[in-house]
Amino acid sequence: MNKPAELKLDTVPCWIGGKPVVSAGRMGEVYNPATGQVARRVPYCDAAAIDTAVQAAMAALPDWRDASILRRARVMQKFLHLLQAQQKDIARLITAEHGKTLPDAMGSVQRGIEVVEFVCGLPQLLKGEYSENVGTAVDTHSLRQPVGVCAGITPFNFPAMVPMWMFPVAIACGNTFILKPSEKVPSAAIRMAELFKEAGLPDGVFNVVHGDKAAVDAILAHPGIAAVSFVGSTPIAKYIYETCAKNGKRVQALGGAKNHAVVLPDADLEFAADALIGAAYGSAGERCMAISAVVAVGAAGDPLVKLLEKKAKAIKIGPGDQDGVDMGPLITGQHRDKVASYIEKGKAEGAKAVLDGGKPSLKEGYFLGTTLFDHVKTEMEIYKHEIFGPVLIVLRADTLEEAIALVNRNPYANGTAIFTESGGAARRFENEVQVGMVGVNVPIPVPVAFYSFGGWKNSLFGDLHVHGAEGVKFYTRTKVVTTRWPHQDTPAPGLNMPTLG
């Protein structure tokens, strides 16, 4: 069971019922990936601790669900102002636990804040529809109502942004929420919970729990949770989707990616190379929207690879909190070694290693250098898998048609981009490519908050994407009401099927 915590500086608590608590039982360790040293501890919740959080959320649900939409929006406005004031402090927590550079962390928090800005106007999106006289003296209207207690299970690479794709939308819609961030990066979630309470959010509306698979399975099985949102790898996304469906929950489960950028010969190659370097190596490649595969079409290939090599060599690697650093460490030593093993596989399979970053010079921390492969084939392991590290591969195609077919054969379909000066080529690409998010001369086409984020094929399990209008649909249920106010001279319905004549 959970108990009020006498917090130690090295312990990140859970947040349940409006206060910090530490679950009795297992504890995990949180590392600073720039040093490889343990920075703090975090409790791993069991099924009993998850139940305590669900009970708190269920107890808070009736009053919050019945609160006026304007009251909910005003709490969001106060939360927004607090987030803006504390943005850099939240970013520092992310840099300390994930390793990404501070400017990169600041940008990711900003993208989350934009979702909170969006939901401040949610009353407009919660309006239903009304039709008068659908039958004689009969009116019909629809309502959007909250689904209940919702949960979010989020990845290590965006400790603030991805959670803010979920819980602000759900809570603004009148639901209560349980967030399970990655146990590798727990601190930002707790700081956001503290700010939400300061904004006036009632206790129990937003709760944060920590843990590994045991905590996840307890969330998926709990009958008090109505909806689950997830972002992570494709195998886990599929498991989340299947388990939630079996347990009668609505679910959106966003999976992995192998994002392609097609570069045509008419593109501004200097511009394209700059864009691709940031998209491939930013955040050490640990982004679900990272460009990890470039398809160079025709004469674009050789000059583009030369530019990529030059720019990748110039990337400064080091701790993310140091000025002038372009790329920080990977999240864990285990993940670093996994990425390094893919680099060795690529060389063994015959890809041309233009740059080999498998053995960086830094002695501490979980660092890798920038790796660039050319002349990669689709049957190679470095193409077939999401490496999730600072590894960029280049494939060659003779035509735009061939490049589109290559992208469409890939089982992942999260994001893609095309670099070209041709409007016709860009239009054909955006129409024919079978991917959820498309950029035209934009390398990472993450939509703004009032559009929805999500992929196709093995990059999404479920029907609705996150945030934007589809996020509102996910966190609400539609109810349709048909009304008649009979007069004394109106005959009552009989035993036959009613009609609206």
Secondary structure, 3 states (H helix, E strand, C coil): CEEECCCCCCECCEEECCEEEEECCCEEEEEECCCCEEEEEEECCCHHHHHHHHHHHHHHHHHHHHCCHHHHHHHHHHHHHHHHHCHHHHHHHHHHHHCCCHHHHHHHHHHHHHHHHHHCCHHHHCCCCEEEEEECCEEEEEEEEECCEEEEECCCCCCCHHHHHHHHHHHHCCCEEEEECCCCCCHHHHHHHHHHHHCCCCCCCEEECCCCHHHHHHHHHCCCCCEEEEECCHHHHHHHHHHHHHCCCEEEEECCCCEEEEECCCCCHHHHHHHHHHHHHHHHHCCCCCEEEEEEEHHHHHHHHHHHHHHHHCCCECCCCCCCCCECCCCCHHHHHHHHHHHHHHHHCCCEEEECCCCCCCCCCCCCCCEEEECCCCCCHHHHCCCCCCEEEEEEECCHHHHHHHHHHCCEECEEEEECCCHHHHHHHHHHCCCCEEEECCCCCCCCCCCCECCEECCEECCCCECHHHHHHHCEEEEEEEEECCCCCCCCCCCCCCCCC
